[in-house]
Amino acid sequence: MIGQGKLRSCLADHWGVAEATVEAHNGGMNSVTWLVTAAGERWVDKAVARGSRRSFVGGLTLSGHVEAAGIPAGPPVPTRQGDIVAEIDGITLALLSWVEGQELSGTTTSDQRLIGRTLGRVHEALRDVPTEPVDRFHWVDAQAAHLSVRSWVQPSVAAAVAAYEAVVPSFFSWGLLHCDPAPEAFRLDHVTGVCGLIDWSAAISGPLLYDLASAVMYVGGADQAECLIETYLESRTITRAEVEHGLLTMLRFRWAVQADYFARRLAAGDLTGIISDADNEKGLEDARQWLVRLSS
C-alpha cells in the first residue's frame, strides 16, 4: 500500500493539499483510509485496488448526487485536473469531503428512526438519477470456487439465492443502492440535526428492499427493527407489501452475501481492515447461524 510520504506528495500534486498531516484510519474492510488535515481543514483519503476503480468511481458519483440533495455523503474532492480519483502505483485514490457528526449505533429507537428516515431520503434523492452505466443486482455466483471453504457455505448460499430468484422481479421496486448501510455509516450532526450517509463504494441498481434488509441485518434482524422499518416506509419509496412478503427472503439473501464475502476473504487470505483471520471466521459463522435461522 502507499507510504505516507508518497501519499502526502500525491495530495499536493493532485489536489493541491500541501503540508498535510496524514493519520491511518482503516475504517473499512474493502479499502484503506487515512484522515487528512491541512490548513485547518480535514478530509478522508480512500484507496482501493485498481481493479475496483470502475465500481469505486460509480459509488463516488452517487455520493455527489446524494450530497446535492442536501444529505451529507462525503463526496469526492475533484483533482486539479477535474477528476474524482487519481492513480498511483496501481492504487485508485480519492480525497473525500469530511462529514461532521457522530456515527449511529442502531441500538436505540432514535437511531433506528434516523436510519430509516435517512435511507428513505437517500433512495428518494437517487430516484431520477440515470442508472447507466452501473452494475445490476445481483453479483453472487452460487457455484463460485471460494464457497467450498466450508462444507455448508455453498448449499446455504445457493438455497438463499434460489429463494430470492423465485420471487417475481417486478414485485420489487428498483433503484440505485448504497449496498451497505451499516449504522456507523450514518452520521448525525448534533449542531444542525442533519443525518448523513457515507461510505459510497459502488454503483448498483437493484431492489431498494436490499438496502432496507441490510439496515435491518445490522440492527439484529426484523424482530429488532420495527421502528426502523416503519420509519423507512414513511418515505413511500417501496410498498408495505414488499416488506411484508419480501423482507425475510431478502434478509436471507443478504446473509448469503455475507457468507459469500467472508468465504472469499478466507479463501484469498484477505486481511484488509482486520488483524487476523479470526474476524473473517466470525463473520462467516454469524452468517451461518442466521442462514440456518432464516431457512427454517
C-alpha positions, 0 to 999 in steps of 0.5 A: 500500500502507499507510504505516507510520504508518497501519499502526502506528495500525491495530495499536493500534486493532485489536489493541491493539499500541501503540508498535510498531516496524514493519520491511518484510519482503516475504517473499512474492510474493502479499502484503506483510509487515512484522515487528512488535515491541512490548513485547518481543514480535514478530509478522508483519503480512500484507496482501493485496488485498481481493479475496483476503480470502475465500481469505486468511481460509480459509488463516488458519483452517487455520493455527489448526487446524494450530497446535492440533495442536501444529505451529507455523503462525503463526496469526492474532492475533484483533482486539479485536473477535474477528476474524482480519483487519481492513480498511483502505483496501481492504487485508485485514490480519492480525497473525500469531503469530511462529514461532521457528526457522530456515527449511529449505533442502531441500538436505540429507537432514535437511531433506528428512526434516523436510519430509516428516515435517512435511507428513505431520503437517500433512495428518494434523492437517487430516484431520477438519477440515470442508472447507466452505466452501473452494475445490476443486482445481483453479483453472487455466483452460487457455484463460485470456487471460494464457497467450498471453504466450508462444507455448508457455505455453498448449499446455504448460499445457493438455497438463499439465492434460489429463494430470492430468484423465485420471487417475481422481479417486478414485485420489487421496486428498483433503484440505485443502492448504497449496498451497505448501510451499516449504522456507523455509516450514518452520521448525525450532526448534533449542531444542525440535526442533519443525518448523513450517509457515507461510505459510497463504494459502488454503483448498483441498481437493484431492489431498494428492499436490499438496502432496507434488509441490510439496515435491518441485518445490522440492527439484529434482524426484523424482530429488532427493527420495527421502528426502523422499518416503519420509519423507512416506509414513511418515505413511500419509496417501496410498498408495505407489501414488499416488506411484508412478503419480501423482507425475510427472503431478502434478509436471507439473501443478504446473509448469503452475501455475507457468507459469500464475502467472508468465504472469499476473504478466507479463501484469498487470505484477505486481511484488509481492515482486520488483524487476523483471520479470526474476524473473517471466521466470525463473520462467516459463522454469524452468517451461518447461524442466521442462514440456518435461522432464516431457512427454517 
